[in-house]
Amino acid sequence: MPAGRKETGSGVLSTSFGVGVFLTLLFLAAHVLLNLWAISTVDAVAHDAALEVALAPASAERAAVEAQALSRARASLGRYGEQVSLSFVPADDGAVALRVQAPGLRLLPSLLAEGMGVEGVDRTVVVQSESRR
């Protein structure tokens, strides 16, 4: 190495760029995993609520059973349950349908998060009622 040349500060730009790329990928992975967790949790809670109504005895009042299932579902979701919309919708004979809408969780700026395909949940869970003999 020549005597007049020093390497002080030569890696600052490349190190900063590398750390920036690493943090971007870390936040991207955390964003996807958090949203997948939220989607599967909301799906499971909605399915359990619809199943609870479908398995209710025929002698039970349907509106009361639905209200109880919705309150349990919201309690299962904790504070996130305040943002989730759960409502029973008309279904074919012998079926119970529960529509669930939930916003996605965001760790990334809106511009990046919108194009990833994990914006939240908007689906209807349908469960067939079982007749007891």
C-alpha positions in Angstrom: 0.0 0.0 0.0 1.4 3.4 -0.9 2.5 5.5 2.1 0.2 8.5 1.3 -3.0 6.5 1.0 -5.3 5.6 3.9 -8.5 3.6 4.0 -10.2 5.7 6.7 -13.9 6.1 5.9 -13.8 4.0 2.7 -16.5 1.5 3.8 -19.0 4.0 5.2 -21.2 4.2 2.1 -21.3 0.5 1.4 -21.9 -0.4 5.0 -24.8 2.1 5.3 -26.3 0.7 2.1 -26.0 -2.8 3.3 -27.6 -2.0 6.7 -30.4 -0.2 4.8 -31.1 -3.2 2.6 -31.0 -5.5 5.6 -33.5 -3.4 7.6 -35.8 -3.2 4.5 -35.9 -6.9 4.1 -36.3 -7.4 7.8 -39.4 -5.1 7.9 -40.8 -6.7 4.8 -40.5 -10.2 6.3 -42.0 -9.0 9.6 -44.9 -7.3 7.8 -45.8 -10.4 5.8 -45.5 -12.7 8.9 -47.6 -10.4 11.1 -50.3 -10.1 8.5 -50.4 -13.9 7.9 -50.7 -14.4 11.6 -53.6 -11.9 11.8 -55.4 -13.4 8.8 -55.2 -17.0 10.2 -56.3 -15.8 13.7 -59.3 -13.9 12.4 -60.2 -16.9 10.1 -60.0 -19.3 13.0 -62.1 -17.2 15.3 -64.7 -16.6 12.6 -64.9 -20.3 11.9 -65.3 -21.1 15.6 -68.1 -18.6 15.9 -70.0 -20.0 12.9 -69.5 -23.5 14.1 -70.8 -22.6 17.6 -74.0 -21.3 15.9 -74.3 -24.3 13.6 -74.0 -26.8 16.5 -76.5 -25.0 18.8 -79.5 -27.0 19.7 -82.6 -26.4 17.5 -84.5 -25.3 20.6 -82.2 -22.4 21.3 -83.1 -18.9 20.1 -80.9 -18.2 17.0 -80.4 -14.5 17.7 -79.2 -15.2 21.3 -76.8 -17.9 20.1 -75.4 -15.6 17.4 -74.9 -12.7 19.8 -73.1 -15.0 22.2 -70.9 -16.4 19.5 -70.0 -12.8 18.3 -69.1 -11.6 21.8 -66.9 -14.7 22.3 -65.2 -14.1 19.0 -64.5 -10.4 19.8 -63.2 -11.4 23.2 -60.9 -13.9 21.6 -59.4 -11.2 19.4 -58.7 -8.9 22.2 -58.1 -5.2 21.2 -57.9 -6.2 17.6 -61.5 -7.3 17.8 -62.6 -3.7 18.0 -61.4 -3.2 14.4 -62.9 -6.4 13.1 -66.4 -6.5 11.6 -68.3 -9.7 12.3 -71.9 -10.2 11.1 -74.1 -13.2 10.3 -75.5 -13.1 6.8 -78.3 -15.1 5.2 -77.3 -18.5 3.9 -78.8 -21.5 2.2 -81.0 -23.8 4.3 -79.0 -25.7 6.8 -76.0 -23.4 6.7 -74.6 -20.7 8.8 -72.6 -17.8 7.2 -70.5 -15.3 9.0 -68.9 -12.4 7.1 -65.7 -11.1 8.6 -63.8 -8.0 7.6 -60.6 -7.0 9.3 -57.9 -4.4 8.4 -54.4 -5.5 7.8 -51.6 -4.7 10.1 -48.9 -2.3 8.7 -45.2 -2.1 9.5 -44.3 -0.6 6.2 -45.3 2.7 4.6 -48.7 2.5 2.7 -47.0 2.8 -0.7 -45.0 -0.4 -0.1 -47.6 -2.3 1.9 -50.5 -2.0 -0.6 -48.8 -3.9 -3.4 -48.0 -7.0 -1.3 -51.4 -8.6 -1.3 -51.9 -8.9 2.5 -54.2 -5.9 3.1 -56.5 -7.6 5.5 -59.5 -10.0 5.5 -62.8 -9.8 3.8 -64.5 -13.2 3.5 -67.5 -15.2 4.4 -67.2 -18.4 6.4 -70.0 -20.9 5.7 -70.6 -23.9 8.0 -73.3 -26.5 7.5 -75.6 -27.1 10.4 -75.6 -30.6 11.8 -79.0 -32.1 12.6 -79.0 -34.1 15.8 -80.9 -37.3 15.7 
